[in-house]
Amino acid sequence: MSARSAASVVPRYRTKAAILDAAAHALSEHGGRTSMANVAAAAGVSRATLYRYYPDREALLDALASHALADAAARLADAGLERAPVEEAIERIVRALTAVGDRYAVLVREQVEGDPDEIERLVAAPMRAVFVRGLESGLFRQDLAADVLLELFGGALVAALKLTQHRQLGLEEASAAAASVFLDGARAR
């Protein structure tokens, strides 16, 4: 790659990142009524530039889903789940994914689904490993499989997101409540 082409990659990356950041913010604030023109204005780019990167709303949402998945995966990797006791790992997962979900809530509202294989590899597998550890250690009730616990945990996460979106609880309060309610219900009796 020449110095000139390498230099042009950085501005393109920054432009894409600015568009995705602006889209996440605008769409989380204003939902479905946010237009591509609103996203372009929020990103500080022209509509032509926006359409060069993302030819339609669907392409923008798909890119946003990929960005959200990468963000979730990075936060989970940074959380050190494998080194934390199970209860603490659950709390770390809730905090990480609630923060990501709050930022990218529009994807749930718009029913945008990411690549299932990538979701499994980057997000579900590290979480499942925590649930397996909880089962193996006897912390979690034995009548529910790791995948069932994971599904129930997902419901607690969705509830935490709704609470933050409706401003009933702050991010930390909702995260703590979801972790506590899940752990109390999942704990071995």
Summary of the structure (lengths in Angstrom):
residues: 189
radius of gyration: 18.9
end to end distance: 61.0
largest distance: 64.4
contacts: 570
relative contact order: 0.10
helix: 80%
strand: 1%
